[in-house]
């Protein structure tokens, strides 16, 4: 997968989404632990509200669901 538009490196909300996305795809427990630590660090930022975190998490779940649907479509 190739992303044409790169997110703003200062966009904390995008980083939070990417953190959740990666957390849900972690292949091992140590990887998941590392991602959880990163997400916790992001959640300590006063600019990140509960609503921002929920939106990022929901967006990550939706992205994984869409990815799964695409795989099922192409793999038959």
HUDA-V368396 format. One record per helix or strand. SS is the DSSP state (alpha for helix, beta for strand). FROM is the first residue (numbers start at 1). LEN is the number of residues. If there is no record, write none. Layout:
ss=[SS:SS]
from=[FROM:FROM]
len=[LEN:LEN]
//
This chain:
ss=[alpha:alpha:alpha]
from=[12:29:50]
len=[13:15:26]
//
